[in-house]
Amino acid sequence: MNSKPLLLIAIIIASCGCLNTLQTINSKLAYPTITTADTNATPTVAKDGYIIGVHNNQRFGINKSGDMQMMEQLVKIYSKYDILALQEIVDVTGTSPRKLDTMLTSQTYIISERVGRTTYKEQYAYYYNPSTVQLIASGTYPDRYDLFEREPFMGYFKIGNKDIIFIQCHTKPEDAEKEIRNLKVVVDYYKTQYPNEEDIIILGDLNADCSYFQDNNMVLKEYTWTVTDNYDTTVGNTICAYDRILISGSLNGILVGNATVDRFDTQLNLTQDQAKEISDHYPVYIRLLKEDN
């Protein structure tokens, strides 16, 4: 096989500053087709603005979904969200996310393919309220250069009079800084798909604090880091802001207040040990102002 065309592509990409570390092209993931949603429905406006959040639901699978008390607790936590990015879904049968969808009577969901470099795989999902927001399209990022342990998952939503591209990612802790930097490559890719779109939200368990990452002032600095370093998004005794929501500057005008850590232990009157059975992470969320159309 003649490697010159691939080498030329690598040189061009590296020279434009798109990649920090160019890795060998592999066949981990073929280019997927972006799924376009039915856009005929007209959502109503959320009463008090739109609640947008993300939660790493640690190892969400059969064991959790088989525990009805825990599932009822998750419903109490998640029901308020207009869009919730859910991470670390490990159920290969798909039963657990479907069961959660059935129990969340005001929401529906979209889910990614299983992603990960090794035999251990995870899935991402977006649970969203179709009466207040509208799904336009979704797709898994085609990570041809193996930049990510788990390829980010895009959701394109209409929220009020704005169309917003969501990119969620669960970084590998040891590679957090490199993967966070490379999220710019993901954003640039989807901007080529939707060239008129400037409204972007990046969210997820980015492992963006403590020993894994300490440089958010220099990375993706064109975004507002709504969850700042002084937050604690962990349920245990550590004090780390691993989970983040970044918004493009174009959305600053409709951001209501500060990001919030969703302390479900306080809401449900749980001990720390009981809360850790749900997850070792709290959800975090922001509220976007409803605008007149």
Buried (B, 14 or more C-beta within 10 A) or exposed (E): EEEEEEEEBBEEBEEEEBBBEBEEEEEBBEEBEBBEBEEEEEBEBBEEBBBBBBBBBBBBBBEBBEBEEBBEBBBEBBBBBBBBBBBBBBBEEEEBBBBBBEBBEBBEBBBBEBBBBEEEBBBBBBBBBBBBBBBBBBBBBBBBBBBBBBBBBBBBBBBBEBBBBBBBBBBBBEBBBBBBBBBBBBBEBBBEEBEEBBBBBBBBBBBBBBEBBEEBEEBBEEBBBBBEBEBBBBBEEEEBBBBBBBBBEEBEEBBEEEBBBBBBBEEBEBEEEBBBBBBBBBBBBBBBBBBEE
